[in-house]
Protein backbone atom coordinates (compact mmCIF):
# COMPACT_ATOMS: atom_id res chain seq x y z
CA UNK A 1 0.00 0.00 0.00
CA UNK A 2 2.62 2.56 1.05
CA UNK A 3 5.42 0.73 -0.75
CA UNK A 4 6.31 3.41 -3.28
CA UNK A 5 7.76 5.99 -0.89
CA UNK A 6 8.09 4.20 2.40
CA UNK A 7 5.95 4.85 5.45
CA UNK A 8 4.17 8.14 5.90
CA UNK A 9 5.50 10.49 8.59
CA UNK A 10 4.22 9.94 12.10
CA UNK A 11 2.30 13.23 12.19
CA UNK A 12 0.46 12.32 9.00
CA UNK A 13 -0.52 8.88 10.32
CA UNK A 14 -1.67 10.43 13.60
CA UNK A 15 -3.66 13.08 11.72
CA UNK A 16 -5.42 10.37 9.68
CA UNK A 17 -6.19 8.38 12.83
CA UNK A 18 -7.56 11.50 14.54
CA UNK A 19 -9.68 12.39 11.50
CA UNK A 20 -11.12 8.86 11.27
CA UNK A 21 -11.79 8.82 15.02
CA UNK A 22 -13.50 12.22 14.88
CA UNK A 23 -15.63 11.17 11.91
CA UNK A 24 -16.72 7.96 13.66
CA UNK A 25 -17.56 9.81 16.88
CA UNK A 26 -19.57 12.36 14.87
CA UNK A 27 -21.50 9.68 13.00
CA UNK A 28 -22.20 7.72 16.18
CA UNK A 29 -23.39 10.90 17.89
CA UNK A 30 -25.71 11.68 15.00
CA UNK A 31 -27.12 8.13 15.07
CA UNK A 32 -27.63 8.39 18.83
CA UNK A 33 -29.49 11.70 18.43
CA UNK A 34 -31.72 10.23 15.72
CA UNK A 35 -32.50 7.20 17.89
CA UNK A 36 -33.28 9.45 20.88
CA UNK A 37 -35.58 11.61 18.76
CA UNK A 38 -37.24 8.53 17.31
CA UNK A 39 -37.91 7.03 20.75
CA UNK A 40 -39.44 10.31 22.01
CA UNK A 41 -41.90 10.57 19.12
The 8 nearest C-alpha neighbors of each residue, nearest first, counted from 0:
[[1, 2, 3, 6, 5, 4, 7, 12],
 [2, 0, 3, 5, 6, 4, 7, 8],
 [3, 1, 5, 0, 4, 6, 7, 8],
 [2, 4, 1, 5, 0, 6, 7, 8],
 [5, 3, 2, 1, 6, 7, 0, 8],
 [4, 6, 2, 1, 3, 7, 8, 0],
 [7, 5, 1, 8, 4, 2, 9, 3],
 [6, 8, 11, 9, 12, 5, 1, 4],
 [9, 7, 11, 10, 6, 12, 13, 5],
 [8, 10, 12, 11, 13, 7, 14, 6],
 [11, 9, 13, 12, 8, 14, 7, 15],
 [10, 12, 14, 8, 13, 9, 15, 7],
 [13, 11, 15, 9, 14, 10, 16, 8],
 [14, 12, 16, 10, 11, 15, 17, 9],
 [13, 15, 11, 17, 12, 16, 10, 18],
 [16, 14, 18, 12, 13, 17, 19, 11],
 [15, 17, 13, 19, 14, 18, 20, 12],
 [18, 16, 20, 14, 15, 19, 21, 13],
 [17, 19, 15, 21, 20, 16, 14, 22],
 [20, 18, 22, 16, 21, 17, 15, 23],
 [21, 19, 17, 23, 18, 22, 16, 24],
 [22, 20, 18, 24, 19, 23, 17, 25],
 [21, 23, 25, 19, 20, 24, 18, 26],
 [22, 24, 26, 20, 25, 21, 27, 19],
 [23, 25, 21, 27, 22, 26, 28, 20],
 [26, 24, 22, 28, 23, 27, 21, 29],
 [25, 27, 29, 23, 28, 24, 22, 30],
 [26, 28, 30, 24, 29, 25, 23, 31],
 [29, 27, 31, 25, 26, 30, 24, 32],
 [28, 30, 26, 32, 31, 27, 25, 33],
 [31, 29, 27, 33, 28, 32, 34, 26],
 [30, 32, 28, 34, 29, 33, 27, 35],
 [33, 31, 35, 29, 34, 30, 36, 28],
 [32, 34, 30, 36, 35, 31, 37, 29],
 [33, 35, 37, 31, 32, 36, 38, 30],
 [36, 34, 32, 38, 37, 33, 31, 39],
 [37, 35, 33, 39, 34, 38, 32, 40],
 [36, 38, 34, 40, 35, 39, 33, 32],
 [37, 39, 35, 36, 40, 34, 33, 32],
 [40, 38, 36, 37, 35, 34, 33, 32],
 [39, 37, 38, 36, 35, 34, 33, 32]]
